[in-house]
Structure formats: C-alpha cells, structure tokens
Amino acid sequence: MDKYLLPEDDGLPARTFGKWTTAKTDYLQRYVDLFETSMRGKLWCARCYIDLYSGTGKYQVKGQTGFNLGSPLIGITTKYPFTHYFFADISQENIEILKQRCEPATRLRKNFYVGDANLLAQDIVNEIKFIERSRSKGQWASLNLAFLDPNGLELEWSTIETLASVNKMDFIIYYSQSGPTRNFENCINVEGDTDIDRFFGDRKWRDIYKTSHGKSAGLHRKLIDHYKHKLSTLGYMDVKDIEDGAEPLMKNSKDAPLYRLIFASKHARGHDFWNKIIKKDAFGQGKLF
Ligand SMILES: C[S@@+](CC[C@H](N)C(=O)[O-])C[C@H]1O[C@@H](n2cnc3c(N)ncnc32)[C@H](O)[C@@H]1O
C-alpha cells in the first residue's frame, strides 16, 4: 500500500492530539471494519462514508513519534471499502493535504468539500439522494455512516436533522463533555443562542442544568438522554434501555472526562455492531464506564 495510506510518516503535515484520540479512532476503525465486512455483499445501491470534520487524514500522539490514521483514512483503508466518500473540513489546507493522501485510492469515489459542515450537509445529502435516484432497478436504498468529530461544539442539531433525512444514515457523534462543563455557567443566562443551544437544537439543557443544582454527577447522562430522545423523534432507535455505557467515555491523563461517542441508528443491527465493539476499548480493557 502507498505510504500516504499507511500509518507512517509521509512528509505531509499531521495534527497532534492527546493519546485518548487513539481510543476514539480505534472504536471507529473496529466499527467500520465490522460494518463494511457485514454489509458489503447486500444490494445497497451505495454505501457512503461521510466525515464532516475530516482533518488531514493522519495524526500524531503528543509525546510519541509514530503516525496514526485519522478518520478519513480509516474509512478509505478498510478491507472492503465504501462505494462513496464525502469529506469536509473548514480548513482548505486540511482538505488539500487529505486529497493528496487519498490520491493512491484511485478506484474509490471521493468527494471533498471546504467549509462549515453545518452549511455543507444539505449539499452532501442532495448528492446521496441523487445517487439513490440513479440506482438501477432491484437495488436497495443507500447505506450510510456519518462520523461527526469536530473540535468542540461546532456540530449543530440542524445538521443532524439534515443528514437524518436520508433513510439509512447511522451516526457516530462526538459529544464534548469537558467544554460544556466549563461553559454551562457562562451560557445559562445568555439571551441569544449559544453553541450549546445550537448543539442540542433547543434550550432544554438549561432546565436540565438548573435542576442539577450545579452538580455535575449524572448531568451529562441526562443531557445525553435528552439528545438521544431528540434522535428518536427523527426515527432513531430509542436505546435508553441498553445498559448505561453505550457512549464510551474518553478521559485525559489525569482521568478527567473529555468526551463521549454517541452512536445512533434507525436499525437494531447497527446497535448490535456498536454494542459488540464497545465491549473493549483501544487498550484491550473491558467496559469500565
Ligand atoms: C478533531 S479534528 C478531526 C479529526 C479527524 N476526525 C481525525 O480522526 O483525524 C476536527 C476537525 O474539524 C474541523 N472543523 C472545525 N470546525 C469545523 C466546521 N464548522 N466545519 C467543518 N470542519 C470544521 C477542524 O479544522 C479539524 O480538522
């Protein structure tokens, strides 16, 4: 395989993240591998991978010398690739680097977008719906996985609604825990919409926060349940009954919570896959959350 697609130095820039990022990309890698291995033989008219906060394709871990595949290259290099890829990033430079890294994957259909993911989501959905309309008779709709991994609270609820208008659109969503925890107090009485309001798509979080009386214990559980309830109104499975821990928690080196991954699918099969992969984390540990 070409050096651009391998987890090694290829001379192009790569961002540096904390070591907890390897846990996040490991969950993604195992999910994508399972999803694509299981779904590839079916009659889907397309299987699309949508990565709206793609970055450059590789990253390094702070204090380490090696290189790791980031989410776009995880999607590209899986053994049974998707049929279509949609990559977006607000940074033109990131997309230029990613394009270069993806070049050796000549046979894959890749679409690159520069801009705010919240403004690009509709274009991507239109493209997927176009692919569905042009499918040949006898084929099923498209099967889609969106990995939504911004730096913080850039993902707006309206983007989830837009993507969810595609029938089979599964999500792995970055849920920032440390950022909002630091900002709840500053945002709680702001008159206009804050990033937290836009992330949740409403202000109910403010009531949930107020009734928690400033105690963080259990607060994010309630907020995630609120978010998941909203997902259920879009047709996603209401998975509250699955044991607490369906959203793996990434922590920093001081054991402080950073973020979680929320999985959503309209179909039980997706949740079966997810539950399987979260039984272990990147470090081979059983579920501790
Ligand atoms: C955490 S990084 C993504 C890392 C990537 N998933 C990986 O595994 O390597 C977040 C990315 O989101 C991009 N970004 C931030 N705000 C954005 C926005 N509003 N729309 C699109 N991309 C954005 C940043 O430029 C950055 O590359």
The ligand as an SDF file (V2000), in Angstrom:
LIG
                    3D

 27 29  0  0  0  0  0  0  0  0999 V2000
  -10.8780   16.7500   15.9320 C   0  0  0  0  0  0  0  0  0  0  0  0
  -10.4880   17.2470   14.3300 S   0  0  0  0  0  0  0  0  0  0  0  0
  -10.9850   15.8810   13.3610 C   0  0  0  0  0  0  0  0  0  0  0  0
  -10.0180   14.7780   13.4250 C   0  0  0  0  0  0  0  0  0  0  0  0
  -10.3340   13.6530   12.4750 C   0  0  0  0  0  0  0  0  0  0  0  0
  -11.6530   13.1100   12.6940 N   0  0  0  0  0  0  0  0  0  0  0  0
   -9.2890   12.5560   12.6090 C   0  0  0  0  0  0  0  0  0  0  0  0
   -9.6330   11.4390   13.0420 O   0  0  0  0  0  0  0  0  0  0  0  0
   -8.1350   12.8250   12.2780 O   0  0  0  0  0  0  0  0  0  0  0  0
  -11.7220   18.4050   13.9520 C   0  0  0  0  0  0  0  0  0  0  0  0
  -11.6400   18.9960   12.5550 C   0  0  0  0  0  0  0  0  0  0  0  0
  -12.8200   19.7780   12.3520 O   0  0  0  0  0  0  0  0  0  0  0  0
  -12.5080   20.8910   11.5520 C   0  0  0  0  0  0  0  0  0  0  0  0
  -13.5850   21.8710   11.7870 N   0  0  0  0  0  0  0  0  0  0  0  0
  -13.7660   22.7040   12.8390 C   0  0  0  0  0  0  0  0  0  0  0  0
  -14.8980   23.4010   12.7020 N   0  0  0  0  0  0  0  0  0  0  0  0
  -15.4790   22.9710   11.5470 C   0  0  0  0  0  0  0  0  0  0  0  0
  -16.6870   23.2870   10.8770 C   0  0  0  0  0  0  0  0  0  0  0  0
  -17.5370   24.1970   11.3640 N   0  0  0  0  0  0  0  0  0  0  0  0
  -16.9700   22.6480    9.7330 N   0  0  0  0  0  0  0  0  0  0  0  0
  -16.1150   21.7350    9.2130 C   0  0  0  0  0  0  0  0  0  0  0  0
  -14.9380   21.4040    9.8020 N   0  0  0  0  0  0  0  0  0  0  0  0
  -14.6320   22.0130   10.9600 C   0  0  0  0  0  0  0  0  0  0  0  0
  -11.1150   21.3020   12.0130 C   0  0  0  0  0  0  0  0  0  0  0  0
  -10.4350   22.0300   11.0040 O   0  0  0  0  0  0  0  0  0  0  0  0
  -10.4730   19.9400   12.3180 C   0  0  0  0  0  0  0  0  0  0  0  0
   -9.7340   19.4790   11.2160 O   0  0  0  0  0  0  0  0  0  0  0  0
  1  2  1  0
  2  3  1  0
  2 10  1  0
  3  4  1  0
  4  5  1  0
  5  6  1  0
  5  7  1  0
  7  8  2  0
  7  9  1  0
 10 11  1  0
 11 12  1  0
 11 26  1  0
 12 13  1  0
 13 14  1  0
 13 24  1  0
 14 15  1  0
 14 23  1  0
 15 16  2  0
 16 17  1  0
 17 18  1  0
 17 23  2  0
 18 19  1  0
 18 20  2  0
 20 21  1  0
 21 22  2  0
 22 23  1  0
 24 25  1  0
 24 26  1  0
 26 27  1  0
M  CHG  2   2   1   9  -1
M  END
$$$$
